[in-house]
């Protein structure tokens, strides 16, 4: 039980740092004509790129995701569920809240475009509201590949992430050797290879292939840390673990060898401190806080940039916010009330969204595919996952209003993808199994 709580803690901690990191690097400036701009902090104040080493915490989310997915798929398979049924049930829990969020944002931006709001402002807002989306298509595809990845894990164990890591290094070398020009289709493979290595390590952690003692985790910390230092200090990769405009190479688009090294070190550290943190999260009060954060994690992740728009409208558009020179000591001191104010607004927003969360949970339970879905229903699930991943990847790369235009194709793609995954004939099958006491009904709780 303590280990499960620690996995929940890793996910909650990752979400909190992502939110705090996005807020920290978002700095607003009100121009003399009254418009608002958001200069890129990592470019304007280059030393802040080092801060990304602490805030790029998503390896922990993929680690925890692999740990949880491995157990979930194993239980579903033992109960007679199909790969399509399991993937569809997990996908719908991610896609429904994402589709609702995207639909509301797109509707608001569409209205603003129709009434003549400056396209540049619309593009900036559309980018801000989608900046967290890069994670969603990657996680969705890794979830869809879990049955295959877990089968490889059962055969190869630690060999699988090692081979995946070698492949990721090869792709990263190709991208670096072509001065970034190869970061197209070939480079995109590293989204699945690099993050897939961490996901596979989650399987290995669950099966106690790593983390049984301090030796292997300490080796991962040391090896990953040294490799990162060499790749950044001697090699061609930048230090920033977040995309920085103007750099030829990036550690995130696509994920690089340096990102892989840092992820390995971060996973090793998480395993190394696990015994200590388990004791802390095993306390009743801490456990309740972790469960509470877990319950609203998707809402926090999707909606955490909306408070920035609220505060911008209340304090920057009105000219009430003080504006010391960007990146100055006074500017950094104002980061404290900035973060506190955003936290308060987000807390109110999460509370206001509770009825929507409950309705989405009920809807997901009603429209999810059956645990044993096969045939045409299964093909609909797979097609829906692919189409949804494409739409989410578009939003991640272009925002919700690239160049001030409404993204009609991606919006339709997401709607079609969710519709394909939702109830592809499998819910009726599952309800029939429940009446007859079939095993597939029990898989629905996974």
C-alpha positions as CSV (number, residue, x, y, z in Angstrom):
1,X,0.0,0.0,0.0
2,X,2.8,2.4,0.9
3,X,4.4,1.8,-2.5
4,X,1.0,2.7,-4.2
5,X,0.9,5.9,-2.2
6,X,4.4,6.7,-3.3
7,X,3.4,6.3,-6.9
8,X,0.4,8.6,-6.3
9,X,2.8,11.1,-4.6
10,X,5.1,11.1,-7.7
11,X,2.2,11.9,-10.0
12,X,0.9,14.7,-7.6
13,X,4.4,16.1,-7.2
14,X,5.0,16.2,-10.9
15,X,1.7,18.0,-11.6
16,X,2.5,20.6,-8.9
17,X,5.9,21.4,-10.3
18,X,4.6,21.6,-13.8
19,X,2.0,24.1,-12.7
20,X,4.5,26.1,-10.7
21,X,7.1,26.0,-13.5
22,X,4.7,27.3,-16.1
23,X,3.6,30.1,-13.9
24,X,7.1,31.0,-12.9
25,X,8.4,31.4,-16.5
26,X,5.3,33.3,-17.6
27,X,6.0,37.0,-17.3
28,X,3.6,39.6,-18.7
29,X,4.4,43.1,-20.0
30,X,1.9,45.8,-20.7
31,X,3.0,47.8,-23.7
32,X,2.2,51.6,-24.1
33,X,-0.6,50.8,-26.5
34,X,-2.3,48.7,-23.8
35,X,-1.6,45.3,-25.4
36,X,-0.1,42.5,-23.3
37,X,2.9,40.5,-24.3
38,X,4.7,37.6,-22.7
39,X,8.5,37.8,-23.3
40,X,10.2,34.4,-23.2
41,X,12.0,34.4,-19.8
42,X,14.5,31.7,-20.8
43,X,15.6,34.0,-23.7
44,X,15.4,37.3,-21.9
45,X,17.2,36.0,-18.8
46,X,19.4,33.2,-20.0
47,X,20.6,32.0,-16.6
48,X,17.0,30.9,-15.8
49,X,17.5,28.0,-18.2
50,X,19.2,26.2,-15.3
51,X,16.0,26.4,-13.4
52,X,14.5,23.9,-15.8
53,X,16.6,21.1,-14.3
54,X,14.4,21.3,-11.3
55,X,11.1,22.0,-13.0
56,X,11.3,19.4,-15.8
57,X,9.7,16.7,-13.7
58,X,7.7,14.8,-16.2
59,X,10.0,11.7,-16.1
60,X,8.4,11.0,-12.7
61,X,4.9,11.1,-14.3
62,X,6.0,8.6,-17.0
63,X,7.6,6.4,-14.4
64,X,4.5,6.4,-12.2
65,X,2.3,5.9,-15.3
66,X,4.3,2.8,-16.4
67,X,4.1,1.4,-12.9
68,X,0.4,1.8,-12.7
69,X,-0.3,0.7,-16.3
70,X,1.6,-2.5,-15.9
71,X,-0.4,-3.6,-13.0
72,X,-3.7,-2.5,-14.5
73,X,-3.1,-4.3,-17.8
74,X,-2.0,-7.5,-16.1
75,X,-5.2,-7.6,-14.0
76,X,-7.4,-6.8,-17.0
77,X,-5.7,-9.5,-19.1
78,X,-6.1,-12.1,-16.3
79,X,-9.8,-11.2,-16.1
80,X,-10.3,-11.9,-19.8
81,X,-10.2,-8.3,-21.1
82,X,-8.9,-7.4,-24.5
83,X,-6.2,-4.9,-25.4
84,X,-8.7,-2.6,-27.2
85,X,-11.1,-2.7,-24.2
86,X,-8.3,-1.8,-21.7
87,X,-6.8,0.9,-24.0
88,X,-10.2,2.4,-24.7
89,X,-11.2,2.6,-21.1
90,X,-8.0,4.4,-20.2
91,X,-8.1,6.6,-23.2
92,X,-11.6,7.8,-22.5
93,X,-10.6,9.0,-19.0
94,X,-8.0,11.2,-20.6
95,X,-9.8,12.3,-23.7
96,X,-13.2,13.3,-22.3
97,X,-11.9,16.1,-19.9
98,X,-9.3,17.1,-22.6
99,X,-12.0,17.4,-25.2
100,X,-14.3,19.5,-22.9
101,X,-11.4,21.8,-22.0
102,X,-10.4,22.1,-25.7
103,X,-14.0,22.7,-26.8
104,X,-14.5,25.5,-24.3
105,X,-11.2,27.2,-25.2
106,X,-11.9,26.9,-28.9
107,X,-15.4,28.3,-28.5
108,X,-14.1,31.3,-26.6
109,X,-11.3,32.0,-29.1
110,X,-13.7,31.6,-32.0
111,X,-16.1,34.2,-30.5
112,X,-13.1,36.5,-30.0
113,X,-12.0,36.1,-33.6
114,X,-15.6,36.7,-34.8
115,X,-15.9,40.0,-32.9
116,X,-12.5,41.3,-34.2
117,X,-10.1,40.8,-31.3
118,X,-6.5,41.2,-32.4
119,X,-5.3,38.0,-34.1
120,X,-1.9,38.3,-32.4
121,X,-3.5,38.4,-29.0
122,X,-5.6,35.4,-29.9
123,X,-2.6,33.5,-31.1
124,X,-0.7,34.2,-27.8
125,X,-3.7,33.2,-25.7
126,X,-4.2,30.0,-27.8
127,X,-0.5,29.1,-27.3
128,X,-0.7,29.7,-23.6
129,X,-3.8,27.5,-23.2
130,X,-2.2,24.6,-25.1
131,X,1.4,24.8,-23.8
132,X,0.9,21.8,-21.6
133,X,-0.5,19.6,-24.4
134,X,2.8,18.0,-25.6
135,X,2.4,15.4,-22.8
136,X,-1.1,14.2,-23.8
137,X,-0.5,12.6,-27.3
138,X,2.7,11.0,-26.0
139,X,1.0,9.5,-23.0
140,X,-2.0,8.5,-25.0
141,X,0.2,6.6,-27.5
142,X,2.3,4.9,-24.8
143,X,-1.0,3.8,-23.1
144,X,-2.2,2.4,-26.4
145,X,1.1,0.5,-26.8
146,X,1.1,-0.8,-23.3
147,X,0.0,-4.4,-24.1
148,X,2.9,-4.7,-26.6
149,X,5.4,-2.9,-24.3
150,X,4.4,-5.0,-21.3
151,X,4.8,-8.2,-23.3
152,X,8.3,-7.1,-24.3
153,X,9.0,-6.3,-20.7
154,X,7.9,-9.8,-19.6
155,X,10.3,-11.3,-22.1
156,X,13.3,-8.9,-21.8
157,X,13.0,-7.1,-18.5
158,X,15.7,-4.4,-18.1
159,X,17.1,-5.2,-21.6
160,X,14.0,-3.5,-23.1
161,X,14.7,0.1,-21.7
162,X,18.4,-0.4,-22.4
163,X,17.7,-1.2,-26.1
164,X,15.2,1.7,-26.2
165,X,17.8,4.0,-24.8
166,X,20.4,3.0,-27.4
167,X,17.8,3.7,-30.1
168,X,17.0,7.1,-28.6
169,X,20.7,7.9,-28.5
170,X,21.0,7.0,-32.2
171,X,18.0,9.2,-33.2
172,X,19.4,12.1,-31.1
173,X,22.8,11.7,-32.7
174,X,21.2,11.9,-36.1
175,X,19.2,15.0,-35.2
176,X,22.4,16.7,-33.8
177,X,24.5,15.7,-36.8
178,X,22.1,17.3,-39.2
179,X,22.1,20.5,-37.1
180,X,18.4,20.0,-36.2
181,X,17.3,19.5,-39.8
182,X,16.6,15.8,-39.0
183,X,14.2,16.6,-36.2
184,X,11.2,15.9,-38.4
185,X,9.7,12.4,-38.7
186,X,12.9,10.7,-37.6
187,X,13.3,13.0,-34.6
188,X,9.7,12.5,-33.6
189,X,10.4,8.9,-32.9
190,X,12.2,10.0,-29.8
191,X,9.0,11.1,-28.2
192,X,8.1,7.5,-27.9
193,X,11.7,6.2,-27.4
194,X,12.9,8.5,-24.6
195,X,9.6,8.7,-22.7
196,X,9.0,5.0,-23.5
197,X,12.3,4.1,-21.7
198,X,11.0,5.8,-18.5
199,X,7.6,4.2,-19.0
200,X,9.3,0.8,-19.2
201,X,11.4,1.5,-16.1
202,X,8.0,1.9,-14.4
203,X,7.3,-1.8,-15.4
204,X,10.7,-2.8,-14.1
205,X,10.1,-0.9,-10.8
206,X,6.8,-2.6,-10.3
207,X,8.4,-6.1,-10.8
208,X,11.3,-5.2,-8.5
209,X,13.9,-5.3,-11.2
210,X,15.1,-1.9,-10.1
211,X,14.7,-0.2,-6.7
212,X,15.3,-3.3,-4.5
213,X,18.4,-1.6,-2.9
214,X,20.3,1.6,-3.2
215,X,23.1,0.4,-5.5
216,X,21.2,0.5,-8.9
217,X,19.4,3.8,-8.2
218,X,22.6,5.4,-7.0
219,X,24.3,4.2,-10.2
220,X,21.4,5.7,-12.3
221,X,21.8,9.0,-10.5
222,X,25.6,9.1,-11.0
223,X,25.6,7.8,-14.5
224,X,22.7,9.9,-15.7
225,X,24.1,13.0,-14.1
226,X,27.6,12.6,-15.5
227,X,26.2,11.8,-19.0
228,X,24.0,14.9,-18.9
229,X,27.0,17.1,-17.8
230,X,29.1,15.7,-20.7
231,X,26.3,16.1,-23.3
232,X,25.7,19.7,-22.2
233,X,29.3,20.8,-21.3
234,X,31.2,19.0,-24.1
235,X,28.4,17.8,-26.4
236,X,26.1,19.9,-28.6
237,X,23.0,20.0,-26.3
238,X,21.7,23.1,-24.4
239,X,21.2,23.0,-20.7
240,X,17.5,24.0,-20.8
241,X,15.1,21.1,-20.5
242,X,12.3,23.3,-21.9
243,X,12.2,24.6,-25.5
244,X,14.1,27.9,-26.0
245,X,13.4,29.9,-29.1
246,X,16.3,30.4,-31.4
247,X,18.3,27.4,-30.4
248,X,19.3,24.9,-33.2
249,X,18.9,21.9,-30.9
250,X,16.3,21.4,-28.3
251,X,16.2,18.9,-25.4
252,X,12.4,18.5,-25.7
253,X,11.3,18.9,-29.4
254,X,12.3,16.1,-29.9
255,X,13.6,14.7,-26.6
256,X,17.3,14.5,-26.8
257,X,20.1,12.3,-25.4
258,X,20.6,14.9,-22.7
259,X,16.9,14.6,-21.7
260,X,17.2,10.9,-21.6
261,X,20.3,11.2,-19.3
262,X,18.5,13.6,-17.0
263,X,15.4,11.3,-16.9
264,X,17.5,8.3,-15.9
265,X,19.1,10.4,-13.1
266,X,15.8,11.6,-12.0
267,X,14.3,8.1,-11.9
268,X,17.3,6.9,-10.0
269,X,16.8,9.7,-7.4
270,X,13.1,8.8,-7.1
271,X,13.9,5.2,-6.4
272,X,16.7,6.2,-4.0
273,X,14.5,8.4,-1.8
274,X,11.5,6.0,-2.0
275,X,11.9,4.4,1.4
276,X,12.0,7.8,3.2
277,X,9.2,9.3,1.2
278,X,7.0,6.2,1.7
279,X,7.2,6.7,5.4
280,X,6.1,10.3,5.1
281,X,3.2,9.6,2.7
282,X,2.1,6.7,4.8
283,X,0.9,9.2,7.4
284,X,-2.8,9.8,7.4
285,X,-2.8,13.6,6.8
286,X,-0.2,13.4,4.0
287,X,-1.9,10.5,2.4
288,X,-5.2,12.4,2.3
289,X,-3.5,15.4,0.7
290,X,-1.9,13.2,-2.0
291,X,-5.2,11.5,-2.7
292,X,-6.9,14.9,-2.9
293,X,-4.3,16.2,-5.4
294,X,-4.6,13.0,-7.4
295,X,-8.4,13.4,-7.7
296,X,-8.0,16.8,-9.3
297,X,-4.7,16.2,-11.1
298,X,-6.3,16.3,-14.6
299,X,-8.2,19.5,-13.8
300,X,-5.0,21.1,-12.5
301,X,-3.0,20.0,-15.5
302,X,-5.5,21.2,-18.1
303,X,-6.8,24.4,-16.5
304,X,-3.8,25.9,-14.8
305,X,-3.0,28.6,-17.4
306,X,-6.5,30.1,-17.2
307,X,-5.7,31.9,-13.9
308,X,-2.9,33.7,-15.8
309,X,-5.5,35.1,-18.2
310,X,-7.7,36.1,-15.3
311,X,-4.9,37.9,-13.5
312,X,-3.7,39.5,-16.7
313,X,-7.2,40.9,-17.3
314,X,-7.5,42.1,-13.7
315,X,-4.1,43.7,-13.2
316,X,-2.2,44.1,-16.5
317,X,-4.9,45.2,-18.9
318,X,-6.1,47.7,-16.3
319,X,-2.5,48.9,-15.6
320,X,-2.7,48.1,-11.9
321,X,0.2,45.7,-11.9
322,X,3.6,47.3,-11.1
323,X,6.1,46.7,-13.9
324,X,9.8,46.8,-12.8
325,X,12.3,46.0,-15.5
326,X,11.8,42.4,-16.8
327,X,14.1,40.0,-14.9
328,X,15.3,42.6,-12.4
329,X,15.4,42.0,-8.6
330,X,12.1,43.9,-8.2
331,X,10.5,41.7,-10.9
332,X,11.6,38.5,-9.1
333,X,10.3,39.7,-5.8
334,X,6.9,40.2,-7.4
335,X,7.0,36.5,-8.5
336,X,5.9,35.6,-4.9
337,X,2.6,37.5,-4.9
338,X,2.2,36.5,-8.6
339,X,2.4,32.8,-7.7
340,X,0.2,33.2,-4.6
341,X,-2.5,35.0,-6.5
342,X,-2.5,32.4,-9.3
343,X,-2.7,29.7,-6.7
344,X,-5.8,31.3,-5.1
345,X,-7.5,31.7,-8.5
346,X,-6.7,28.1,-9.5
347,X,-8.1,26.9,-6.2
348,X,-11.4,28.7,-6.8
349,X,-11.5,27.4,-10.4
350,X,-11.0,23.8,-9.3
351,X,-13.8,24.2,-6.8
352,X,-16.1,25.7,-9.4
353,X,-15.3,22.8,-11.8
354,X,-16.2,20.1,-9.3
355,X,-19.7,19.6,-10.8
356,X,-18.2,19.3,-14.2
357,X,-15.6,16.7,-13.0
358,X,-18.4,14.6,-11.4
359,X,-20.5,14.8,-14.6
360,X,-17.4,13.8,-16.7
361,X,-16.7,10.9,-14.4
362,X,-20.2,9.6,-14.8
363,X,-20.1,10.1,-18.5
364,X,-16.8,8.3,-18.8
365,X,-18.3,5.3,-16.9
366,X,-21.3,5.3,-19.2
367,X,-19.6,5.6,-22.6
368,X,-16.4,3.7,-22.0
369,X,-15.8,0.7,-24.3
370,X,-16.5,-2.7,-22.9
371,X,-13.6,-4.6,-21.3
372,X,-13.9,-7.4,-23.9
373,X,-14.6,-5.3,-27.0
374,X,-13.5,-7.0,-30.2
375,X,-14.0,-6.8,-34.0
376,X,-15.3,-3.5,-35.4
377,X,-15.6,-2.0,-32.0
378,X,-11.9,-2.7,-31.4
379,X,-10.9,-1.1,-34.7
380,X,-12.9,2.0,-33.8
381,X,-11.0,2.3,-30.5
382,X,-7.6,2.1,-32.3
383,X,-8.7,4.6,-35.0
384,X,-10.0,7.0,-32.3
385,X,-6.8,6.8,-30.4
386,X,-4.7,7.6,-33.5
387,X,-7.0,10.5,-34.7
388,X,-7.1,12.0,-31.2
389,X,-3.3,11.7,-30.8
390,X,-2.9,13.6,-34.1
391,X,-5.3,16.4,-33.0
392,X,-3.6,16.7,-29.6
393,X,-0.2,16.8,-31.3
394,X,-1.3,19.6,-33.5
395,X,-2.6,21.7,-30.6
396,X,0.7,20.9,-28.7
397,X,2.8,22.2,-31.6
398,X,0.7,25.1,-32.8
399,X,-1.6,26.2,-30.0
400,X,-5.3,26.7,-30.3
401,X,-5.1,29.6,-32.7
402,X,-1.9,29.4,-34.7
403,X,-1.3,32.8,-36.4
404,X,-4.7,33.9,-35.2
405,X,-6.6,31.3,-37.2
406,X,-9.2,28.9,-35.9
407,X,-7.9,25.2,-36.2
408,X,-10.9,23.7,-37.8
409,X,-9.3,20.4,-38.9
410,X,-7.7,19.6,-35.5
411,X,-10.9,20.6,-33.7
412,X,-12.9,18.2,-35.8
413,X,-10.2,15.5,-35.5
414,X,-10.4,15.6,-31.7
415,X,-14.2,15.4,-31.7
416,X,-14.2,12.5,-34.1
417,X,-11.4,10.7,-32.2
418,X,-13.3,10.9,-28.9
419,X,-16.5,9.8,-30.6
420,X,-14.8,6.7,-32.1
421,X,-13.3,5.7,-28.7
422,X,-16.5,6.3,-26.8
423,X,-18.9,3.2,-26.7
424,X,-17.8,1.4,-29.8
425,X,-20.5,-1.2,-29.2
426,X,-18.6,-2.5,-26.1
427,X,-20.7,-0.9,-23.3
428,X,-23.7,-2.9,-24.3
429,X,-21.6,-6.0,-24.3
430,X,-20.2,-5.2,-20.8
431,X,-23.7,-4.5,-19.4
432,X,-24.8,-7.9,-20.7
433,X,-21.8,-9.6,-19.1
434,X,-22.7,-7.9,-15.8
435,X,-26.2,-9.5,-15.9
436,X,-24.8,-12.9,-16.7
437,X,-21.9,-12.6,-14.2
438,X,-19.3,-12.6,-17.0
439,X,-15.6,-11.9,-16.2
440,X,-15.5,-8.9,-18.5
441,X,-17.7,-6.9,-16.2
442,X,-15.1,-7.1,-13.4
443,X,-12.5,-5.6,-15.7
444,X,-14.4,-2.4,-16.0
445,X,-13.2,-1.4,-12.5
446,X,-9.6,-1.4,-13.6
